[in-house]
């Protein structure tokens, strides 16, 4: 895995390598669009789109529907190592602050688009503010009456609560979501898998790894049906996290090996 990443990374143009490093900084594994990538890297959106496409061509990000791109967790780990070595503390902090302010401004304006998972939670001192903003976004969605938008807003708020440590409230919001996404007139299986992953994350942070494995496993099965290879790799990394919490070294290694196999170039 490391050798494959290093080979691909060395071949990147400098601007694409920088964007890859910065994409590793936000917590979580959510999709990112060109607008959010542009803010993170402080470049024009058309340039950010070209850089994302260059990364996708080298299998370093995975393109998904809706003009979105996902950074697989094993790649994220390697890119984060590079960011810590090659980006200064000030540059990393500035990138995160740009992303945070962009997301909070969009949510406060009622735009409802979450550019990347956790962008409202990037700075510890602003987590409470982010949760309040996302709670307001949920209220706006409920007033709008679009069922899918309400479920997405509830998921966004729950993810903020997970990072803020309000696990009971997060689990309460997340519990019905997988079934509700499945019951929509146009079921959203990607969102259903995301809700299951977030449930697993909440239980993992609550030191309940057995429950976490159950939810990560359900998400994995959906992602297999969707043929979402990057998402599957991310779920194996999450399963490895749960195995580590259980003290099961063999299961942790097996899950990480499977994740690496999934993102290994053909």
Secondary structure, DSSP 8 states (H G I E B T S, - for coil): -HHHHHHHHHTS-HHHHHHHHHHTTSSS---EEHHHHHHHHTS-HHHHHHHHHHHHHTTSSEEETTTEEE--HHHHHHHHHHHHHHS-HHHHHHHHHHHHHHHHHHHHTT-----STTGGGSSGGGHHHHHHHHHHHHHHHHHHT-HHHHHHHHHHHHHHHHHHT-HHHHHHHHTTHHHHHHTSTT--HHHHHHHHHHHHHHHHHTT-HHHHHHHHHHHHHHHHHTT-HHHHHHHHHHHHHHHHHHT-HHHHHHHHHHHHHHHS--
